[in-house]
Amino acid sequence: MTWPPDITRLKRDLNITDSRDDAVLQEQLDAAVGFVQRYHDGRFEFDPLFGVTGLPAPGPEMELGTLRLAGRWYTRRRSPDGVIAMGDLGAQNIPGFDSDLERMLEMGRYGGSVIV
């Protein structure tokens, strides 16, 4: 895997084969990549074009987590109030966080200590 993940990998992860929503998917992916880079600024080498900083590259779990975050935001755009209709089953609340994503991205309660 390479950083940053591209739209082809996002579409493969979401099992999308057409190009109908490519612009929206790219927006979600760009936002997720930017979010992860800002959150982990100074912990990982995110841009190898500008030289080696001695920082490690993001691992595969960080890359997959970023793809899953972009996919979550893509799906969630259809339920901005956090509720999704499920036909005969009624409405269902969608949680605003995902502990698996927090683990993969080393965020939230899985982020570790930060000294500023």
N, C-alpha and C positions, 0 to 999 in steps of 0.2 A: 504494500500500500504506500502511496505517496501523499504528501501534504501539499496543498489542500485537496481534499476529495473533490471529484468532478461530478457533473450532473449525470454522466453515464452510470457511475456507481450508485448514485442516489436512486435513479430509475430502476436499476437492477434490484436494489434493496427493497424498493416499494412494489416490485413486480409490475412496472409500467412499461408498456412496449410502444405506445404511440408518442407523438411529439406535440400533442394538443396543449398540454400544460407546461411546456418547457420553460417559458418565460417566468411563470409563477414558481416552478421548482427551482430555477436558478436564483430567484430572489430569496427564497427560503434558505437555500444552501449558502449563499453569500452572507446572509444575516447570521446563520449558525456558525460559519467559519469565523466571522468577525467577532462574534460573542465569545467563542472559545479562545481566540487569540487575545482579546482584551482581558479575559478572566485570568489567563495563564501568562500574561506578559512577564517576561524575564525568567520563566521556568523552562521553556522549550525553544528550540531553534525553529521558527516558523517560516523564515524567508532565507533560504540558502543562497539566493542570488546576490546578496549584499555581504557575503563573507561568513566565515565560520566564527562563531562567538564562543565556542566551547560548551554550549548548551546541548543537551540531548534532543534528538528529533522526536516529535510526537509518536507514540507507539500505536500499534494497530487498534487497541481498545479506544484510544482517543479519537482516531479517525472514524471507527465504526460508531462511536458515541456521537460524533458530530453529524454523521449521516442520519442516525436515528433521531437526533434533535431536529434536524431539518425536516425529516419525514413527519415527525410529531407536529411541528408547526404547520406543515402543509395540510395535514388532516384536520388540525384544530381550527383552521381558518373558517371551516364550515360550521363551527359551534363557538362563536366568540363569547357567549355567555356561560360556557362550560356545561351546557346541557345538550344532549343529543336525543332525538326522537327515535324510538325503537318499535314503531308500529303498534301492534297489539300489546306489546310489553310495557308501553308507556314511555316515559322519559327517564334518562339515566344521566347522573352527574359524572363529569369527567374530571379526575383530579388534576390540579395544576402543576404537579411534579411527578417525576418518575424516578424511583430509587435506583433502578438499573442504570438509567442515564447518569445519575449523579455519581454512581460508582465508576462507570466507564470514563467519565469526564473529570473525575476527581474534584467534584464541586459539592457545595452544600455541606452536609454533615460528614461527607467522605473526602473533603478537600484537605484536611490536615491543618496544621497551625500555620499562620502567616504572620511574620514579624515585619512591620513597616518601619 
